[in-house]
Amino acid sequence: MDYTLISIATYKTAVLVVSTKHYRDEDAALVPVDLCVVWGALAEPEYLQYVTFTQKDRGCKCVYDVGSPADTPEVLSQFVNIHLIPANDYLLQAIETIKEGQKVVLEGLLVDVYLDDSIYIETSRTRTDNGEGSCEVLYVTKVKVGSTVYESVIYRSNLLNRASSFFISDCSVSLTICSTHRGQGTSLSHLC
């Protein structure tokens, strides 16, 4: 399949991984791994002890104890499911080693994914949304796991257009860069 990735914003985040999901479905060639991650207060043990996370159907669900310190809109907005699109096989290998409980730094581009000129996967554009469509879609160019940094300037590609796009030949993805920038109850979900 030929996908077109439209860059929405540059992205860098330091997070704690609370769940990982490796896929073998029809989208795995493009998005092989999802990470459910937390940051801020929710990454601290005094809040994290009151929540559990599960990943299913390309989304992440947070279940929390009502009335606990974690039961505030601010704290509960500090998690997200991220669809990872590795820029190359080296980064794919690094991403596949990430485990629950690790602190990681992810860098790259938030992207919308198009298939046949129609939106296929749209990235979230805010950190405070939840429910369907709230996942972030990250084209990963750099990963730091612990003290090890994985980065590559060679993106499984040949540069075809010196202006704003290049073609990733070995996974049939066309990446186009553009300059667009960027509850209630006992559970919240980030589903795509």
N, C-alpha and C positions, 0 to 999 in steps of 0.2 A: 504494500500500500504506500502511496505517496502522501505524506503528511506535510502540512505547512505550519510552522511554528511562528507565531507573531509575538515579538517581544513586547511586554507591557512595562516592565521596569527591571532595573538591576536589583539584585537581592543578595543579602548576606544576613545570616542569622546564627546565633549561638544558642543551642537548645539541648534539652535532655530527652533522649529517646525513651518512650514508654511502651512502644509496641512497633514491631516490624511485620510486614507482610510481603512475601515473595510470590509473584504471580506466574502462571503458565497459561493464562487465557489468551484470547485473540489480541489483546492490547499489550501483551508482555514484551513484544519486540521493541515497542516504543517506551513503555512505562513498566519496567520489570519489578520495581520495588516501591512500596509506599511506606512512609514512616509516620507514625503518630508521635508528635513531639509536644513538649511543654516548655515554658520559660517563666521568668518572673517568680512571683510567690508560689505558683503552682508547682514549680520545680523544687521547692524546699520540702524537706521531710515533714514538717509540721502541718503542711497542707496536703501533700501527696498521699499521706496515710489514709485520707478519707475518700479517695477516688480510685476507681479501677477503669482501665481502658481496654476495649476490644476493637479489632478491625475485622470488617466484613463488607463484602460488596463494594470494595474500593472506597471505604469510608472508615471513620474512627468514631467510636461512641464512648462517652465519658459517663460513668454512673457514680454518683456522689451521695454522701450521707447528708440528708436534709438537716439543717440546723448546725452543721459542723462549720469550722472555720473556713472550709473550702466553699461553702454555700453562699457565695457572693457573686454578683454579675462580673465584677472586675477579675476575680480569681478564675472563674469559670470561662472567661474569654481568653485564657492563656494556654490554649492547646489548639492544635490543628493537624489535619492529615495532609501530608505532602506527597504528591505523585512525583517521583524522581525520573527524569529523562537524562541519563548519563551522556556526556558529550563524547565519550570514547570508551573503549573496552577497559582501559586502565582504571578509569573512574567507576565503571560498572563493577569491576572486581573489588574495589574499595567499598563501594556502597553495599555489596552483598555480604561484607564482613561485619557491618554495623549490627550491634546487638542491643536489646533492651537494657536500659540502665547506663548506657554510654552517653557522655557529653560530646557533641559534635558541632562543628561549624560548617555550614553549607553556604556556597556561593554560586551565583550564576544569574540566570534571567528568569523572571516570571513570564510564562508564555501562555497564549491561547493556542490550541491545536485545531487546525482545520483539516478536513478530509473532503476532497472533491469540491473545494470552494465553499464548504459549509462548516460552521462551527461544530467541532466534534467534542472537545473538552475545553471548557472555559475556566481559567484560573480565578480564584477569589481575588478581590482587589481591596479587601479590608481584613483586619485581624479580629474584628468583633462579630463577624457573622457566624451562624451555625445552621445546620440542616443541609438540605440538598443544595449543591453548588458552592459549598463553602471550602472546598479543598483548594490548596495551592498547587499549581503545576510548575515545577522547577526544572529548567534545563541546567544541569549541574556542570560547572566548569572547575570547581575546586571543593575538596572535602578535607576537613581536619578531624581525625578521630584520635582522641587523647592528644599525644604530642606528635603524631604522624600526619604529615600533610600530603595529600594526593592532588596533583594538578598536572594538567597537560595543555600545551598550546596547540597540539595537533588534535583536531576534533573529528576523527574518522572521516575526513573530508578532503576535497580538493577545492580551493578557492576559485569560484567561477566568475563572480562579479565583484569587482573591487569597491563598489558603492555600498550596497546594504544587504546583500544576501550571499549565502553560499549553500552548496548542496552536499549533504552527507551521503556519500555514494554507497557505503556498505550497509546502510539500514534504510535506504530509500526515504530519507527525510529531507525536505527542503526547508531551510530555516530562513525566514525573512525578518530582518530587524526593522522596527519602526520606532518612532519617538513618542508613542503614547505613554503616559505615566499614570502613572498610577493613582436566663430564663426561668422561665417558670418550670416547675416539676423536678424530677429527680434524675433526668439524663439529658444530655446534649449530644448532638451528632454533627460530624463533618462528613457529609456524603456527597458524592459526585454522580 
